[in-house]
């Protein structure tokens, strides 16, 4: 055991998972630039110095500190989730439940033991149980944290006050620019070829058939409650656009980014929440539903404030669950990048 938090313990085998995940995520972020900041992944990490931390240290110590901090974060959030009676989303729980069997099948197909598979992909000294414990703690803690973040809803006054306090950070924002949210159902004519300008070209007959289909679908929807929820289901059922699975929703659209007819409908000065209509573009007929708009400065300040409140939650929770770390018990395994 290398660290404890209440009755929760971090073993050396589990630490391997946290440690090498930190290395992996760092390489994913910096990629080929790692060499330029002094990281040679093919050489021992405890023999190379870095200034990425608060003070000069070895790369091994840098990743070790990051790994222990990650464990503190995930584990304290997991404990907070338990205290709050929080349950993981069903899809996350299903992933966790099937993880051991999936790893065992992969190991079998590879011709190695499951612990050897984990050792190859995480580090020597780690095991299946240790890796599953890592994933479980991560899923429990971060699912709770993300759920908490989604529920942060600062008031209009708080957002405006935050903007004023940090006004210097927003000097490049056009105060008149707006974001809009819109849902749409795209019905596209059948057949067609790609024209010289890269847009699809359809026959007049195909356009007529598409218009008829769009009008029928639109008219049937208008017989209902005209709600955004029913429109979202309409998009899921009929739209051929990639946004269909999300109820046809486009969020944070800036003027001039969409095809001209679509853009003109969305940014009509008279547009109000709940407005609906139909627009023809080069792609087909779009049944439209206006979800809302907000100034870019307001949306940016809102997102920044939410991020700050969410980030501040981490040390607040960690402080509730003190941690003891025994650095003398830490033994890091090696991995090969050759």
Protein Blocks (a to p, Z undefined) as FASTA:
>chain_A
ZZdehjbccdfklmmmmmmmmmmmmmmmnmmmmmmnopafkbcfklcccfkbmbdcdfkl
mmmmmmmmmmmmmmmmmmmmmmnopacdfklmmmmmmmmmmmmmmmmmnopafklmmmmm
noghiafklmmmmmmmmmmmmmmmmmmmmmpccdfklmmmmmmmmmmmmmmpcfkbccdd
ddddddddeeiiddfkopacddfklmmmmmmmmmmmmmmmmmmnopaklmmmmmmmmpcb
fklmnoopaehiaehiacfklmmmmmgmkbcehiacddddfkbccddddfbdcdfklmmm
mmmmmmmmmmmmmmmmmmmmccdddfklpccddddfZZ
